[in-house]
Amino acid sequence: MLKRLFIFLLVVPLCTGCAELAQIGSELLEASVGGSAGVTSGQAALGLKEALSIGLTKGANSVSVKDGYFKNNAIKILFPEKAIKVKNTLEDVLGPTGKQLTGNIVEKLNRAAEDAARGAKPIFLSAIKQMTFQDAMGILMGEDNAATNYLKRTTSTALYDSFNPVIQNSLSKVKALTAWEEVITRYNQIPLVKQVNPRLDDYVTEKAMDGLFHMVGKEELAIRKDPLKRTSDLLKTVFAAQDNRGQ
């Protein structure tokens, strides 16, 4: 039966919602271990794939909607740090007009990130499909953010390549680049200031990725710490091994 689990892991497509995977995996697990307290690498891989799919789906979905970034203070993209002097100077010199200009920029940056986050899910799913037994066991028995770190390690380049052009297009669509040009132009017209013009698309891309991984990490921690988040027999059995790792 464990051989069937191994074959199942190699050939079954990973579904987006994972309901079918969870059902089939749970049936195979029940038949193969019959309530054994141990957990095999095959079971760990199945459980981790299910857990990650649940977590990334919630994490990615939560940021890829309107206000997913903008109204989440934990990941909201703020005015670029390299240009914070621009923000402070404009608000000091122009008063309410300056605050309106900088506030408009912040909203548009977050709208661009929300646009780009829609492309994260297929990239994550691809990385999860390629997870090995060793990866799964290392994640299961690792730190509370081991799965999130695995995704960072295996998807960051692909995420950047996916996010950056979308963010460039989105910044143009929401007229963020126009607003940014207005802010920088107004700032650079102030006497005696050192002129600046940092790359806006790179900044938003990096912050968007940081926010995405933050939300995925929250979901990973919830599944590890909260038994109620383990919504299938497979998850319960696999993460029981993690719960007992210190005993």
C-alpha positions as CSV (number, residue, x, y, z in Angstrom):
1,M,0.0,0.0,0.0
2,L,2.9,2.4,0.7
3,K,3.9,1.7,-2.9
4,R,0.5,2.9,-4.0
5,L,1.1,6.1,-2.0
6,F,4.4,6.6,-3.7
7,I,2.9,6.1,-7.2
8,F,0.0,8.3,-6.3
9,L,2.4,11.1,-5.2
10,L,4.2,10.9,-8.5
11,V,1.3,10.8,-10.9
12,V,-1.7,12.7,-9.4
13,P,-2.1,16.2,-10.7
14,L,-2.2,18.8,-7.9
15,C,-5.6,20.4,-8.0
16,T,-6.1,24.1,-7.2
17,G,-8.6,23.6,-4.4
18,C,-7.0,20.3,-3.3
19,A,-10.3,18.8,-2.1
20,E,-9.9,15.8,-4.5
21,L,-6.2,15.3,-3.5
22,A,-7.1,15.4,0.2
23,Q,-9.9,12.8,-0.2
24,I,-7.8,10.4,-2.2
25,G,-4.7,10.9,-0.1
26,S,-6.7,10.4,3.1
27,E,-8.2,7.1,1.8
28,L,-4.7,5.8,0.8
29,L,-3.3,6.8,4.1
30,E,-6.0,5.1,6.2
31,A,-5.5,1.9,4.2
32,S,-1.7,2.0,4.4
33,V,-1.0,2.8,8.0
34,G,-4.1,1.8,9.8
35,G,-3.7,4.3,12.6
36,S,0.0,3.9,13.1
37,A,1.6,6.8,15.0
38,G,4.5,6.9,12.5
39,V,4.6,9.0,9.4
40,T,6.4,8.0,6.2
41,S,8.1,10.4,3.8
42,G,5.4,9.6,1.3
43,Q,2.7,10.7,3.7
44,A,4.7,13.7,4.7
45,A,5.0,14.8,1.1
46,L,1.3,14.4,0.5
47,G,0.4,16.2,3.7
48,L,2.9,19.0,3.0
49,K,1.6,19.5,-0.5
50,E,-1.9,19.7,0.8
51,A,-1.0,22.0,3.6
52,L,1.1,24.3,1.3
53,S,-1.7,24.3,-1.3
54,I,-4.2,25.4,1.3
55,G,-1.9,28.0,2.7
56,L,-0.7,29.5,-0.5
57,T,-4.2,29.6,-1.9
58,K,-5.5,31.6,1.1
59,G,-2.3,33.7,1.3
60,A,-2.3,34.5,-2.4
61,N,-6.0,35.1,-2.6
62,S,-6.0,37.5,0.4
63,V,-3.5,39.9,-1.3
64,S,-4.7,39.6,-4.9
65,V,-8.0,41.4,-4.3
66,K,-8.7,45.1,-3.9
67,D,-7.3,46.4,-0.6
68,G,-5.4,43.1,-0.1
69,Y,-2.3,45.2,0.4
70,F,-3.6,48.7,0.8
71,K,-5.8,48.0,3.9
72,N,-3.5,45.4,5.5
73,N,-1.2,47.3,7.7
74,A,1.2,44.3,8.0
75,I,2.0,44.3,4.3
76,K,0.9,47.7,3.0
77,I,3.5,49.2,0.6
78,L,4.6,52.5,2.0
79,F,6.3,55.4,0.3
80,P,9.8,54.2,-1.0
81,E,12.4,54.4,1.8
82,K,15.0,55.8,-0.6
83,A,12.6,58.7,-1.3
84,I,11.3,59.3,2.2
85,K,13.0,62.7,2.2
86,V,10.9,63.5,-0.9
87,K,7.7,62.7,1.1
88,N,8.7,64.6,4.2
89,T,9.9,67.7,2.3
90,L,6.8,67.9,0.0
91,E,4.4,67.5,3.0
92,D,6.3,70.2,4.9
93,V,6.6,72.6,2.0
94,L,3.2,72.0,0.3
95,G,1.1,71.1,3.3
96,P,-2.2,69.4,2.4
97,T,-1.3,69.4,-1.3
98,G,1.9,67.5,-0.6
99,K,0.1,65.0,1.6
100,Q,-2.4,64.4,-1.1
101,L,0.3,63.8,-3.7
102,T,2.2,61.3,-1.5
103,G,-1.0,59.6,-0.4
104,N,-2.0,59.1,-4.0
105,I,1.3,57.4,-4.8
106,V,1.0,55.0,-1.9
107,E,-2.5,53.9,-3.0
108,K,-1.4,53.3,-6.5
109,L,1.6,51.3,-5.5
110,N,-0.6,48.9,-3.6
111,R,-3.1,48.6,-6.4
112,A,-0.2,47.5,-8.7
113,A,0.9,44.9,-6.1
114,E,-2.7,43.5,-5.9
115,D,-2.7,43.2,-9.7
116,A,0.6,41.3,-9.8
117,A,-0.3,38.9,-6.9
118,R,-2.8,37.1,-9.1
119,G,0.2,35.4,-10.9
120,A,1.6,33.8,-7.7
121,K,-0.5,30.8,-7.4
122,P,0.6,28.8,-10.5
123,I,4.3,29.5,-9.6
124,F,3.8,28.2,-6.1
125,L,1.9,25.1,-7.3
126,S,4.8,24.3,-9.7
127,A,7.3,24.5,-6.9
128,I,5.1,22.2,-4.7
129,K,4.8,19.6,-7.4
130,Q,8.6,19.4,-7.6
131,M,9.0,18.9,-3.8
132,T,11.0,15.8,-2.9
133,F,10.5,13.5,0.0
134,Q,13.6,15.0,1.6
135,D,12.2,18.5,1.2
136,A,8.9,17.4,2.8
137,M,10.5,15.8,5.8
138,G,12.8,18.7,6.3
139,I,9.8,21.1,6.2
140,L,7.7,19.0,8.4
141,M,10.2,18.7,11.2
142,G,11.8,22.1,10.6
143,E,11.1,25.6,11.9
144,D,7.6,27.1,11.9
145,N,8.4,29.0,8.7
146,A,10.3,26.1,6.9
147,A,7.6,25.8,4.2
148,T,7.5,29.5,3.5
149,N,11.3,29.5,3.3
150,Y,11.2,26.6,0.8
151,L,8.9,28.6,-1.4
152,K,11.1,31.7,-1.1
153,R,14.1,29.7,-2.1
154,T,12.4,27.9,-5.1
155,T,10.1,30.6,-6.4
156,S,11.6,34.1,-5.8
157,T,13.2,34.4,-9.2
158,A,10.1,33.2,-11.1
159,L,7.9,35.4,-8.9
160,Y,10.0,38.5,-9.7
161,D,10.0,37.7,-13.4
162,S,6.2,37.3,-13.2
163,F,5.4,40.3,-11.0
164,N,7.7,42.9,-12.5
165,P,6.1,43.3,-15.9
166,V,2.6,43.1,-14.4
167,I,3.6,45.8,-11.9
168,Q,5.1,48.0,-14.7
169,N,1.9,47.7,-16.7
170,S,-0.3,48.2,-13.6
171,L,1.7,51.3,-12.5
172,S,1.0,52.7,-16.0
173,K,-2.7,51.6,-15.9
174,V,-3.4,53.3,-12.6
175,K,-1.3,56.3,-13.6
176,A,1.2,55.8,-10.8
177,L,4.1,56.6,-13.0
178,T,2.5,59.9,-13.9
179,A,1.8,60.6,-10.3
180,W,5.3,59.6,-9.3
181,E,6.7,61.9,-12.0
182,E,4.6,64.7,-10.6
183,V,5.9,64.1,-7.1
184,I,9.5,63.9,-8.1
185,T,9.2,66.9,-10.4
186,R,7.7,69.0,-7.6
187,Y,10.4,67.9,-5.2
188,N,13.3,68.5,-7.6
189,Q,12.0,72.0,-8.1
190,I,12.5,72.9,-4.5
191,P,15.7,75.0,-4.1
192,L,18.9,73.3,-2.8
193,V,17.5,69.7,-2.6
194,K,19.5,66.8,-4.0
195,Q,17.6,65.5,-7.0
196,V,16.3,61.9,-6.8
197,N,14.3,59.4,-9.0
198,P,14.4,55.8,-7.7
199,R,13.1,52.9,-9.7
200,L,9.5,52.5,-8.7
201,D,8.7,49.2,-10.4
202,D,11.6,47.4,-8.6
203,Y,10.6,48.8,-5.3
204,V,7.0,47.7,-5.7
205,T,7.9,44.2,-7.0
206,E,10.1,43.5,-4.0
207,K,7.6,44.8,-1.5
208,A,4.8,42.9,-3.2
209,M,6.8,39.6,-2.9
210,D,7.6,40.4,0.8
211,G,3.9,40.9,1.5
212,L,2.9,37.7,-0.3
213,F,5.3,35.6,1.7
214,H,4.2,37.2,4.9
215,M,0.6,36.1,4.3
216,V,1.7,32.6,3.2
217,G,3.8,32.4,6.4
218,K,0.8,33.2,8.5
219,E,-1.2,30.4,7.0
220,E,1.7,28.0,7.5
221,L,1.9,28.9,11.1
222,A,-1.8,28.5,11.6
223,I,-1.8,25.0,10.2
224,R,1.2,24.0,12.4
225,K,-0.2,25.5,15.6
226,D,-4.0,25.2,15.3
227,P,-5.4,21.7,15.0
228,L,-8.7,23.2,13.8
229,K,-6.9,24.3,10.6
230,R,-6.0,20.7,9.8
231,T,-9.1,20.1,7.7
232,S,-8.5,16.5,6.6
233,D,-7.4,13.2,8.1
234,L,-4.2,13.4,6.1
235,L,-3.2,16.8,7.6
236,K,-4.1,15.6,11.1
237,T,-1.9,12.5,10.8
238,V,1.1,14.2,9.2
239,F,1.2,17.1,11.5
240,A,0.8,14.9,14.6
241,A,4.4,13.8,13.9
242,Q,5.4,17.5,13.9
243,D,3.5,18.0,17.2
244,N,5.5,15.2,18.8
245,R,8.9,16.2,17.5
246,G,10.1,17.6,20.8
247,Q,8.9,14.6,22.9
